[in-house]
């Protein structure tokens, strides 16, 4: 599974589990011999509706020639949150929220700290018609016609390095609810070589990587679709297709008609106007783009703009914006507010009682096989590993436990020793973590864990 890590990820296992390495449409390829299908994964019961509040709905009416929409916001982090949970609830992807919060750990952000929500966007430099996808920003923009021009925008997952989502002009050929996945022969062949044979056809359901809705593009083998791996949104994790969160693809499916034009661009540096102010939004260029050429092109545009404006550009602020590449629109005329001031003025948002789609804390495993990591004095590392396992697709239920200032991660329960052994091997090979397989506890043993400190554990888990 050779795949270059995105700079913002920092962990190989997550990318391997929610990415893919095969041709055709997006499909997750598990580690060799890892039988996720051999047991029922712990499912997250989503008891809340997808968020509809204005700050996170990403629906806008366009005003004149303005090309900057939305506003920055911030929400306090609660114990047990990850930036991935916050991103999904507020309609952001992994890359967007991690880039915007370089001071917070993606998996164990500091409790009580504000997580910046980069909910302001510069529109791509493309005609405002139909669908425009900016790969660099990992966002889809849909322009609908009416009495007032309207815009909806959603975060996306896109093609990984070596299997990039193609650029250019396409159309939505057809729409399908509960699509069937006809597995390409190349994918079946690779899975067979890994000891994980696939059927020629995957029917609709939780195992279908296309999710519940699909928009088929005029370019063969490419789709805009849902996913059964929602935490891959905001990553280069597919084989070229464009993924949306399940709740977002449902909205898009209802709003976007067949024959809608689609334009795919890759614009890491975006310039936009809001009134008389010029803004710059910077993302790090992908490997397919020459960063120096992209910078030279931006410089040429800026010099042309400066010649026609009474205001001078703040070139030092421009350089700093490119260096940080936080994906946040920054005003770049001399005398305009600093990024620090912009962040301080971000709208304060109350943290909802429950974040949509957030995995519930794993309960202490009972009645099955377990996998326990070795003891460590690093509680942060243990809680981080447990958070990563709980956000994989499919989820590996796990919790960090503590005793006498030492910590370990307990994963499970699993139905048999073989499955637990595969998980143990996976932890060793992909996380570099030593662990042991533990037989099922006797049914007479009772375990309790306080929800507010679910990473702690009674003695018997140790």
Residue pairs with C-beta under 8 A, 6 or more apart in sequence:
1 16
1 21
1 29
1 31
2 21
3 15
3 16
3 19
3 21
3 160
3 161
3 162
4 161
4 287
5 12
5 15
6 15
6 95
6 235
6 236
7 284
8 94
8 95
8 98
8 99
9 15
9 94
9 235
10 106
11 388
12 430
13 388
13 392
13 426
13 430
13 431
14 231
14 388
14 391
14 392
15 235
15 237
16 29
16 31
16 430
17 28
17 30
17 31
17 229
17 392
17 393
18 28
18 229
18 231
18 232
18 235
18 237
18 392
18 393
19 28
19 29
19 160
19 232
19 235
19 236
19 237
19 238
20 26
20 27
20 28
20 29
20 160
20 237
20 238
20 239
21 29
21 160
21 190
21 239
22 29
22 184
22 186
22 187
22 190
22 239
23 163
23 184
23 186
23 187
23 239
24 184
24 186
24 187
24 221
24 239
25 181
25 184
25 209
25 210
25 221
25 222
25 223
25 225
25 238
25 239
25 240
25 241
26 157
26 209
26 225
26 227
26 237
26 238
26 239
26 240
26 241
26 243
27 187
27 209
27 239
28 209
28 229
28 232
28 393
29 190
29 191
29 194
30 36
30 196
31 426
31 429
31 430
32 194
32 195
32 196
33 194
33 195
33 196
33 422
33 425
34 422
34 423
34 425
34 426
35 196
35 418
35 419
35 422
36 394
37 207
38 415
38 416
38 418
38 419
39 414
39 415
39 419
41 394
41 395
41 396
41 397
42 362
42 395
42 397
43 395
44 357
44 358
44 359
44 360
44 395
45 360
46 356
46 357
47 354
48 352
48 354
48 356
49 356
50 247
50 356
51 57
51 89
51 90
51 91
51 352
51 356
55 71
55 73
55 90
55 117
55 119
55 347
55 349
56 89
56 90
56 91
56 117
56 119
57 91
58 70
58 91
58 119
58 152
58 153
58 154
59 150
59 151
59 152
60 69
60 70
60 150
60 151
60 152
60 153
61 148
61 149
61 150
61 151
62 69
62 128
62 143
62 148
62 149
62 150
62 151
65 273
66 272
66 273
66 274
66 275
67 122
67 123
67 272
67 273
67 274
68 120
68 121
68 122
68 123
68 272
68 273
68 274
68 279
68 329
69 120
69 121
69 123
69 151
69 153
70 119
70 120
70 121
71 119
71 120
71 346
71 347
72 116
72 117
72 118
72 119
72 120
72 328
72 342
72 343
72 345
72 346
72 347
73 90
73 116
73 117
73 119
73 346
73 347
73 348
73 349
74 114
74 115
74 116
74 117
74 343
74 346
74 347
74 348
74 349
75 86
75 90
75 114
75 115
75 117
75 348
75 349
75 350
75 351
76 112
76 113
76 114
76 115
76 351
77 86
77 104
77 109
77 110
77 111
77 112
77 113
77 114
77 115
77 351
78 111
78 351
79 111
79 452
80 361
80 454
81 109
81 111
81 115
81 355
81 358
82 106
82 107
82 108
82 109
82 387
82 391
83 94
83 97
83 98
83 101
83 104
83 105
83 106
83 107
83 109
83 115
84 94
84 97
84 106
84 107
84 231
84 391
85 355
85 357
85 358
85 359
86 92
86 97
86 115
86 117
86 355
87 93
87 94
87 96
87 97
87 155
87 233
87 234
88 230
88 231
88 233
88 245
88 355
88 356
88 357
88 358
89 352
89 355
89 356
89 357
89 358
90 117
90 119
90 349
91 119
91 154
91 155
91 245
91 248
92 117
92 118
92 119
92 155
92 234
93 138
93 139
93 155
93 156
93 157
93 233
93 234
93 235
94 106
94 231
94 232
94 233
94 234
94 235
95 138
95 234
95 235
95 283
95 327
96 118
96 137
96 138
96 139
96 155
96 234
96 327
97 115
97 116
97 117
97 118
97 234
98 106
98 234
99 118
99 283
99 284
99 325
99 326
99 327
100 116
100 117
100 118
100 326
100 327
100 328
101 109
101 115
101 116
102 324
102 326
103 113
104 110
104 113
104 115
105 384
107 383
107 384
107 387
107 388
108 380
108 383
108 384
108 387
109 115
114 346
114 348
116 328
116 343
116 346
117 346
117 349
118 326
118 327
118 328
120 328
120 329
121 137
121 139
121 141
121 153
121 281
121 329
122 270
122 271
122 272
122 279
122 280
122 281
122 329
123 132
123 141
123 151
123 270
123 272
124 132
124 134
124 137
124 141
124 265
124 267
124 270
125 265
125 267
125 270
125 271
126 132
126 263
126 265
127 263
128 143
128 149
128 151
129 143
129 261
130 142
130 143
130 260
130 261
130 262
130 263
131 140
131 141
131 142
131 143
131 172
131 224
131 256
131 260
131 261
131 262
131 263
132 140
132 141
132 142
132 143
132 262
132 263
132 265
133 139
133 140
133 141
133 156
133 165
133 242
133 262
133 263
133 264
133 265
134 141
134 265
134 266
134 267
134 270
135 158
135 164
135 165
135 167
135 264
135 265
135 266
135 286
136 266
136 267
136 268
136 283
136 285
136 286
136 289
137 267
137 270
137 281
137 283
137 327
138 155
138 156
138 157
138 158
138 234
139 153
139 154
139 155
139 156
140 153
140 154
140 155
140 156
140 224
140 242
140 244
140 252
141 151
141 152
141 153
142 151
142 152
142 153
142 154
142 252
142 255
142 256
143 149
143 150
143 151
144 150
144 151
144 152
144 255
152 251
152 252
152 255
154 244
154 245
154 248
154 251
154 252
155 233
155 234
155 244
155 245
155 248
156 233
156 234
156 242
156 243
156 244
157 227
157 232
157 233
157 234
157 235
157 236
157 237
157 238
157 242
157 243
157 244
158 164
158 165
158 236
158 237
158 238
158 242
158 243
159 165
159 236
159 238
159 239
159 240
159 241
160 236
160 237
160 238
160 239
161 236
161 286
161 287
161 288
163 238
163 239
163 240
164 236
164 240
164 286
164 288
165 222
165 238
165 240
165 241
165 242
165 264
166 219
166 222
166 240
166 264
167 264
167 265
167 266
168 219
168 263
168 264
169 261
169 262
169 263
170 217
170 218
170 219
170 222
170 261
170 262
170 263
170 264
171 217
171 218
171 259
171 260
171 261
171 262
172 215
172 216
172 217
172 218
172 224
172 256
172 257
172 258
172 259
172 260
172 262
173 216
173 217
173 218
173 258
173 259
174 215
174 216
174 258
175 213
175 214
175 215
175 216
175 253
175 256
175 258
176 213
176 214
176 216
177 212
177 213
177 253
178 204
178 212
178 213
179 204
179 208
179 210
179 213
179 214
179 225
180 201
180 202
180 203
180 204
180 208
181 201
181 202
181 208
181 209
181 210
182 200
182 201
183 198
183 199
183 200
183 201
183 202
184 221
187 198
188 197
188 198
188 200
191 197
191 198
192 198
202 208
202 209
204 212
206 228
207 228
208 228
209 227
209 228
209 229
210 223
210 225
210 226
210 227
211 225
211 226
211 227
211 228
211 243
211 246
211 249
212 226
212 246
212 249
212 250
213 225
213 226
213 249
213 250
213 252
213 253
214 223
214 224
214 225
214 226
215 223
215 224
215 225
215 252
215 253
215 256
216 223
217 223
217 224
217 262
218 262
221 240
222 240
222 241
222 242
223 241
223 242
224 241
224 242
224 244
224 249
224 252
224 262
225 241
225 242
225 243
225 244
225 249
226 243
226 244
226 245
226 246
226 249
226 250
227 233
227 243
227 244
227 245
227 246
228 393
229 237
229 243
229 393
230 245
230 246
230 357
230 393
231 391
231 392
231 393
232 238
232 243
232 393
233 243
233 244
233 245
236 286
237 243
244 252
245 357
247 356
247 357
266 286
266 288
266 289
268 282
268 283
268 284
268 285
268 286
268 289
268 294
268 325
269 280
269 281
269 282
269 283
269 294
269 295
269 297
269 298
269 322
270 280
270 281
270 282
270 329
271 278
271 279
271 280
271 298
271 301
271 302
271 305
272 278
272 279
272 281
272 329
273 279
277 331
277 333
277 336
278 305
278 309
278 313
278 331
278 332
278 333
279 329
279 330
279 331
279 332
280 318
280 321
280 322
280 329
280 330
280 332
281 327
281 328
281 329
281 330
282 321
282 322
282 324
282 325
282 326
282 327
283 325
283 327
284 291
284 325
285 291
285 294
295 322
298 322
302 313
302 318
302 332
305 313
306 312
306 313
309 333
311 333
311 334
311 335
312 333
312 334
313 332
313 333
313 334
314 332
314 333
314 334
314 335
314 336
317 330
317 332
317 338
317 339
318 332
320 339
321 330
321 332
321 339
324 339
326 339
328 339
328 342
328 343
330 339
330 342
331 337
331 342
337 345
359 390
359 391
359 395
361 399
361 451
361 454
362 386
362 390
362 397
362 398
362 399
362 454
363 397
363 399
363 449
363 454
364 399
364 410
364 447
364 448
364 449
364 457
364 458
364 461
365 397
365 410
365 411
365 412
365 413
365 461
366 413
366 441
366 445
366 447
367 413
367 440
367 441
367 443
368 412
368 413
368 414
368 415
368 440
369 412
369 413
369 414
369 415
369 416
369 417
369 419
369 420
369 437
369 438
369 439
369 440
370 410
370 411
370 412
370 413
370 414
370 420
370 437
370 438
370 440
371 410
371 411
371 412
371 414
371 420
371 423
371 424
371 427
371 435
371 436
371 437
371 438
372 408
372 409
372 410
372 411
372 435
372 436
372 438
373 382
373 385
373 408
373 409
373 410
373 427
373 433
373 434
373 435
374 408
374 433
374 434
374 435
374 436
375 406
375 407
375 408
376 382
376 406
376 407
376 408
377 405
377 406
377 407
378 407
379 400
379 402
379 407
381 407
382 400
382 401
382 402
382 407
382 408
382 409
382 455
383 400
383 407
383 455
385 398
385 400
385 409
385 431
385 433
386 398
386 399
386 400
386 409
386 455
389 395
389 396
389 397
389 398
389 409
389 411
390 396
390 397
390 398
396 411
396 423
397 411
397 412
397 413
398 409
398 410
398 411
398 412
399 409
399 410
399 449
399 454
399 455
399 457
400 407
400 408
400 409
400 455
401 407
401 408
401 409
401 410
401 455
401 456
401 457
401 461
401 462
402 455
402 456
402 457
403 457
403 459
403 462
408 462
409 433
409 435
410 457
410 461
411 423
411 427
412 420
412 423
413 440
414 420
414 423
417 437
417 439
420 437
420 438
421 437
424 435
424 436
424 437
427 433
427 435
428 434
428 435
441 447
441 460
445 460
447 457
447 458
447 460
447 461
448 458
449 456
449 457
449 458
450 456
